Amino acid sequence: MLEGEKGTTFDLAEAIFYAADHGADMMNMSLGFENYSRYVNEAVQYANDKGILMIGASGNKGKDKVDFPAAFPEVLAVGSLNGRNTSLSSFSNFGAEINIVAPGSEIMSTYIGFPSSYKKMSGTSMAAPQVTSLAAMLKAQELH
């Protein structure tokens, strides 16, 4: 059950199953959690078996351990580059699971409740959509 802006790992797994069964080509998962979830792992494997590209944020604690679901081998784990795009952001989780990095510091984003409806935000959840959008553009080119 969803409560406000937070969901459970059960909610996430159900969303992955739903998307996999309703034609998703790829999934951006700008979210994360530290503890392994068997049900989310099953959902990720299910989506992977259907050929869906899954892209996940690595986490924002500056730890040498990538958060789930990005830590699953089926998910492309995204780290964040600093504002100059020259090194990993200090907050970005890192480790062997990281597959790619993208700008994730001070990214302008839509934001509910902010006076202008936009706000500069930082995090691997800002980097992951950039990778997802590039993957979508490459996929679109493949279709032409």
PARO-453413 format. One record per residue (C-alpha): x, y, z. Coordinates in pm, whole numbers. Each point is the difference from the previous one (the first is absolute). Layout:
BEGIN
+--------+--------+--------+
:     c1 :     c2 :     c3 :
+--------+--------+--------+
:      X :      Y :      Z :
...
+--------+--------+--------+
This chain:
BEGIN
+--------+--------+--------+
:     c1 :     c2 :     c3 :
+--------+--------+--------+
:      0 :      0 :      0 :
:    128 :    346 :    -87 :
:     21 :    264 :    268 :
:     67 :    350 :   -129 :
:    323 :      1 :   -197 :
:    126 :   -328 :    139 :
:    -67 :   -350 :   -123 :
:    101 :   -344 :    112 :
:    216 :   -260 :   -170 :
:   -325 :   -190 :    -61 :
:   -136 :    305 :   -188 :
:    317 :     17 :   -207 :
:     -8 :   -368 :    -90 :
:   -365 :     24 :    -99 :
:     76 :    304 :   -217 :
:    285 :   -186 :   -173 :
:   -222 :   -302 :    -68 :
:   -276 :    229 :   -129 :
:    232 :    193 :   -232 :
:    157 :   -323 :   -127 :
:   -344 :   -139 :    -82 :
:   -119 :    319 :   -168 :
:    264 :     62 :   -265 :
:    280 :    188 :    172 :
:    327 :      7 :   -196 :
:    200 :    153 :    283 :
:    -43 :    119 :    357 :
:    161 :    285 :    189 :
:     24 :    -72 :    371 :
:    103 :    326 :    165 :
:    -47 :   -152 :    341 :
:    184 :   -233 :    228 :
:     29 :   -190 :    324 :
:    286 :   -167 :    183 :
:   -141 :   -341 :     88 :
:    -51 :   -286 :   -244 :
:   -360 :    -77 :    -97 :
:    -74 :   -343 :   -142 :
:   -328 :    117 :   -155 :
:    164 :    295 :   -177 :
:    276 :   -234 :   -116 :
:   -262 :   -234 :   -148 :
:   -169 :    294 :   -174 :
:    331 :    126 :   -141 :
:     85 :   -348 :   -129 :
:   -347 :    -28 :   -154 :
:     40 :    333 :   -181 :
:    352 :    -92 :   -110 :
:   -128 :   -329 :   -143 :
:   -243 :    208 :   -209 :
:    293 :    201 :   -140 :
:    -75 :    321 :    189 :
:    290 :    235 :     66 :
:     -5 :    110 :    364 :
:    199 :    300 :    117 :
:     42 :     79 :    369 :
:    141 :    271 :    224 :
:    298 :   -122 :    205 :
:    -83 :    193 :    318 :
:    107 :    322 :    170 :
:    193 :    -91 :    313 :
:    353 :      6 :   -145 :
:     42 :   -366 :     92 :
:    192 :   -279 :   -171 :
:   -325 :   -193 :    -38 :
:   -262 :     56 :   -266 :
:   -363 :     11 :    115 :
:   -264 :   -238 :   -133 :
:   -148 :    -37 :   -257 :
:    310 :    142 :   -178 :
:    212 :   -262 :    180 :
:   -176 :   -283 :   -182 :
:    216 :   -118 :   -293 :
:   -295 :     38 :   -241 :
:    -22 :    374 :     72 :
:    231 :    259 :   -156 :
:    132 :    182 :    310 :
:     53 :    375 :    -39 :
:    233 :    215 :    208 :
:      7 :    379 :      8 :
:    267 :    233 :   -132 :
:     81 :    324 :    182 :
:    -96 :    344 :   -133 :
:    303 :     19 :   -226 :
:    -56 :   -357 :   -122 :
:    360 :    -84 :     80 :
:    -41 :   -247 :    286 :
:   -258 :   -190 :    200 :
:   -225 :    219 :    215 :
:     91 :    -22 :    368 :
:   -348 :   -130 :     82 :
:     -8 :   -268 :   -273 :
:     21 :   -360 :    113 :
:    271 :   -188 :   -186 :
:    127 :   -352 :    -42 :
:     47 :   -280 :   -246 :
:   -371 :      5 :    -90 :
:     20 :    348 :   -159 :
:    -39 :    -32 :   -376 :
:    -10 :    363 :   -105 :
:      6 :    353 :    141 :
:   -187 :    311 :   -110 :
:    -37 :    358 :    122 :
:   -194 :     -1 :    325 :
:     95 :    321 :    182 :
:   -216 :    313 :    -14 :
:   -232 :   -136 :   -270 :
:   -306 :    216 :    -72 :
:   -311 :   -208 :     55 :
:   -373 :     43 :     31 :
:   -106 :     20 :    361 :
:   -342 :      6 :    165 :
:    -44 :    277 :    255 :
:    300 :    207 :    -99 :
:   -102 :    353 :    -95 :
:    108 :    -27 :   -363 :
:    -77 :   -373 :    -40 :
:    370 :    -57 :    -70 :
:    288 :    -61 :    234 :
:    368 :    -92 :    -28 :
:     46 :   -343 :    152 :
:    294 :   -235 :     49 :
:     11 :   -378 :     24 :
:     39 :   -320 :   -191 :
:   -375 :     28 :    -61 :
:     84 :    304 :   -214 :
:    271 :   -192 :   -189 :
:   -201 :   -315 :    -76 :
:   -266 :    171 :   -217 :
:    273 :    146 :   -220 :
:    127 :   -351 :    -71 :
:   -357 :   -121 :    -54 :
:    -73 :    280 :   -247 :
:    316 :    -78 :   -197 :
:    -97 :   -368 :     -9 :
:   -347 :     98 :   -124 :
:    148 :    215 :   -277 :
:    230 :   -285 :   -106 :
:   -295 :   -240 :      4 :
:   -202 :    241 :   -217 :
:    284 :     15 :   -253 :
:     10 :   -380 :     -8 :
:   -367 :     -2 :   -101 :
:     59 :    222 :   -305 :
+--------+--------+--------+
